[in-house]
Structures are given as C-alpha cells and as structure tokens.
Amino acid sequence: INLLRKLNHENIVKYRDTIKTQGYLYIVLEYMENGSLAQFMKKFGSLSETLVAMYITQVLRGLAYLHEQGVLHRDVKGANILTTKDGLVKLADFGVAIKLNETQKANSVVGSPYWMAPEVIEMAGWSSSSDIWSVGCTIIELLTTKPPYFDLAPMAALFRIVQEDHPPLPQRMSPVCKQKCSENDPQY
C-alpha cells in the first residue's frame, strides 16, 4: 500500500484510500469502468495488432515510470491492465511489486508462470528486463487471448520458457511485430 500510495502516473492505477474493518482491509483504487484487458477479451475475443500497439505503448509508459522510480511490477499481464471507456490503460495489482535500491536484487520467484521471464525462473533475479519480457508475453496474450505455452501445465511451461530463446509467436502476427517481440535487448 505504501508503494502504491507514492506512485503518480497517468498509466498507473491511482490509490484512493484504505478502509479497515473487523478482520478486513480494503484498498480503494480509482474506478476503471471497462475492467481489465483479460475481461475485455473474454467478452470480445482477441485484439487487433493496432489496438494492442496502442495499449502496450501506454503500458510501456507506465513501466518506464515505475522503473525510473526503482519499482519492478513483476506481474504484467492482461488481467493487471485496466481500461477506461476512452481507451486509457493503467497498470494495476501491485501485490508482488517491489522497490529496489541500487544494490538490491529481487531474487524471489513471484508472478504468473506463463508470463515469467527465464532469468526469474532460473532464480537469477528480477530486473526491468523481466517486466519487459512479461510485456512481450502480454502482447501474445492480447493477440490470441492466451499467454504463451497456455496449453502446458505451469511447471512444463516454466521448463519450456527457460529452454527456448523466445515463446512461439502467433501466425497472424505481422513481420514487424514478430521482429520487435524477438529482440534480445528491447528499448522502451
């Protein structure tokens, strides 16, 4: 809560309040009327590459801000990207996010298996690049409604993520999008 309270960016969901009741703690966030991209896909199916590009550009702006603040999200996926009726998207769910100092490394294996970067699975630690890997997996999710390796059990998927250079890319993905998703050292 303390971390979320300090964040202020148009592509990060805003913290509003905390309500404590007998045995419960409620976190009040800004209202995002269209829900998550995962919910949107359940209703309407996969997104066009143009729409994905528009949304992911905003996600990357939010991530760039987080990384500048020394914060790693560690669970980027469609379910954690909220939308408004005007097409604005915001990163949400900072339950496993962490703020690092310059010498600290996040070595815990947290997040969602199908979106997890190889270095995290191998326990080499989280970095901003790990969040970017998750963005690439989210692009695949938004284009197909499923993350990479969704047809495998979570442990089998983790093994494949480590063994392969990159996840399999959807057939319908344009050559430019395939090239961008296959870059080894992506830039914002």
C-alpha positions as MATLAB code, in Angstrom:
seq = 'INLLRKLNHENIVKYRDTIKTQGYLYIVLEYMENGSLAQFMKKFGSLSETLVAMYITQVLRGLAYLHEQGVLHRDVKGANILTTKDGLVKLADFGVAIKLNETQKANSVVGSPYWMAPEVIEMAGWSSSSDIWSVGCTIIELLTTKPPYFDLAPMAALFRIVQEDHPPLPQRMSPVCKQKCSENDPQY';
ca = [
       0.000    0.000    0.000;
       2.821    2.399    0.862;
       4.396    1.795   -2.545;
       1.143    2.281   -4.465;
       0.320    5.425   -2.486;
       3.527    7.128   -3.744;
       3.053    6.359   -7.443;
       1.687    9.101   -9.680;
       1.487    8.479  -13.428;
      -1.366    8.509  -15.934;
      -0.757    4.828  -16.780;
      -0.651    3.598  -13.170;
      -3.920    2.995  -11.306;
      -4.307    5.569   -8.544;
      -4.573    4.665   -4.878;
      -7.501    6.437   -3.188;
      -7.905    5.094    0.343;
      -7.631    2.188    2.743;
     -10.579    1.045    4.818;
     -10.023   -1.209    7.826;
     -12.934   -3.137    9.258;
     -13.144   -6.022   11.669;
     -10.804   -8.587   10.143;
     -10.626   -6.980    6.672;
      -8.508   -4.433    4.864;
      -9.983   -2.827    1.741;
      -7.842   -0.910   -0.742;
      -9.793    1.695   -2.706;
      -8.435    2.457   -6.174;
      -9.642    4.776   -8.906;
     -12.591    3.461  -10.899;
     -11.666    1.873  -14.229;
     -15.055    1.322  -15.831;
     -14.038   -1.128  -18.562;
     -12.260   -3.556  -16.238;
      -9.169   -5.468  -17.309;
      -7.985   -6.371  -20.792;
      -8.407  -10.034  -19.788;
     -12.093   -9.379  -19.024;
     -12.467   -7.487  -22.305;
     -11.042  -10.459  -24.248;
     -13.410  -12.881  -22.521;
     -16.321  -10.854  -23.903;
     -14.994   -9.842  -27.321;
     -12.055  -12.104  -28.202;
      -8.560  -11.204  -29.306;
      -7.479   -7.653  -30.074;
      -6.189   -6.246  -33.354;
      -2.488   -5.518  -33.646;
      -3.273   -1.796  -33.915;
      -5.238   -1.826  -30.659;
      -2.575   -3.938  -28.951;
       0.081   -1.419  -30.044;
      -1.983    1.456  -28.633;
      -2.464   -0.299  -25.289;
       1.089   -1.620  -24.989;
       2.539    1.834  -25.691;
       0.668    3.070  -22.615;
       1.760    0.047  -20.562;
       5.380    0.766  -21.501;
       4.992    4.400  -20.424;
       3.727    3.210  -17.051;
       6.538    0.670  -16.757;
       9.163    3.266  -17.716;
       7.865    5.450  -14.878;
       7.942    2.528  -12.424;
      11.469    1.581  -13.429;
      12.623    5.202  -13.077;
      11.255    5.035   -9.508;
      13.189    1.800   -8.884;
       9.987   -0.251   -8.865;
       9.510   -3.605  -10.588;
       5.890   -4.639  -11.243;
       6.640   -8.381  -11.518;
       3.168   -9.428  -12.727;
       2.414   -7.705  -16.040;
      -0.426   -9.495  -17.858;
      -3.828   -8.708  -19.346;
      -5.620   -9.227  -16.027;
      -3.465   -6.493  -14.457;
      -4.029   -3.876  -17.160;
      -7.207   -1.884  -16.549;
      -9.045    0.214  -19.139;
     -11.389    3.182  -19.381;
     -14.106    3.803  -21.957;
     -11.793    6.392  -23.542;
      -9.047    3.860  -24.316;
      -6.712    4.792  -21.461;
      -4.967    1.806  -19.872;
      -3.296    1.605  -16.483;
      -1.147   -0.963  -14.742;
      -2.770   -2.376  -11.616;
      -2.215   -5.080   -8.981;
       0.994   -4.159   -7.225;
       0.713   -7.089   -4.811;
       4.101   -8.530   -5.805;
       5.754   -5.276   -6.918;
       8.998   -4.324   -5.216;
      11.034   -1.153   -4.850;
      14.750   -1.810   -5.156;
      17.709    0.240   -4.092;
      20.733    0.374   -6.413;
      22.475   -2.683   -4.938;
      19.457   -4.835   -4.166;
      18.247   -7.656   -6.402;
      14.807   -9.235   -6.305;
      15.525  -12.964   -6.246;
      12.110  -14.301   -5.308;
      10.151  -16.290   -7.856;
       6.805  -14.486   -7.893;
       4.341  -13.637  -10.623;
       2.295  -15.666  -13.058;
       4.106  -18.635  -14.649;
       3.121  -18.119  -18.294;
       4.371  -14.501  -18.270;
       7.550  -15.167  -16.247;
      10.984  -14.329  -17.679;
      13.651  -17.063  -17.962;
      16.039  -15.341  -15.526;
      13.319  -15.270  -12.874;
      12.603  -18.974  -13.309;
      16.337  -19.690  -13.034;
      16.394  -17.619   -9.815;
      18.871  -15.103  -11.242;
      16.603  -12.297  -10.049;
      14.134   -9.773  -11.384;
      15.108   -6.706  -13.376;
      13.342   -4.175  -15.557;
      14.061   -6.545  -18.462;
      11.962   -9.193  -16.710;
       8.977   -6.839  -16.768;
       9.623   -6.223  -20.482;
       9.633   -9.997  -21.119;
       6.208  -10.111  -19.465;
       5.046   -7.318  -21.785;
       6.056   -9.475  -24.770;
       4.040  -12.376  -23.355;
       1.139   -9.982  -22.807;
       1.292   -8.934  -26.465;
       0.898  -12.591  -27.436;
      -1.946  -12.928  -24.909;
      -3.787   -9.904  -26.328;
      -3.396  -11.100  -29.927;
      -4.539  -14.669  -29.204;
      -6.473  -14.453  -25.875;
      -3.929  -16.853  -24.310;
      -0.385  -16.396  -22.994;
       2.491  -18.384  -24.495;
       2.536  -22.085  -23.545;
      -1.035  -21.896  -22.171;
      -1.590  -25.440  -23.432;
       1.037  -26.755  -20.983;
       0.813  -27.268  -17.231;
       2.533  -24.415  -15.347;
       5.691  -26.414  -14.477;
       6.062  -27.672  -18.056;
       5.591  -24.109  -19.312;
       8.323  -22.842  -16.973;
      10.684  -25.504  -18.332;
       9.941  -24.512  -21.944;
      10.383  -20.802  -21.191;
      13.912  -21.498  -19.952;
      14.766  -23.880  -22.819;
      13.627  -21.750  -25.768;
      15.001  -18.401  -26.984;
      11.534  -16.868  -27.048;
       7.935  -18.036  -26.914;
       6.247  -19.211  -30.101;
       4.802  -16.226  -31.946;
       1.267  -16.232  -33.365;
       0.913  -16.902  -37.102;
      -1.242  -13.813  -37.622;
       1.398  -11.505  -36.128;
       2.876   -9.066  -38.646;
       6.588   -9.355  -39.541;
       7.334   -6.043  -37.781;
       5.602   -7.169  -34.593;
       7.405  -10.547  -34.711;
      10.743   -8.776  -35.091;
      10.029   -6.419  -32.161;
       8.891   -9.290  -29.924;
      12.056  -11.261  -30.766;
      14.582   -8.538  -29.873;
      17.078   -9.626  -27.227;
      17.704   -6.132  -25.839;
      14.466   -4.175  -26.287;
      14.277   -0.467  -25.564;
      11.212    1.419  -24.395;
];
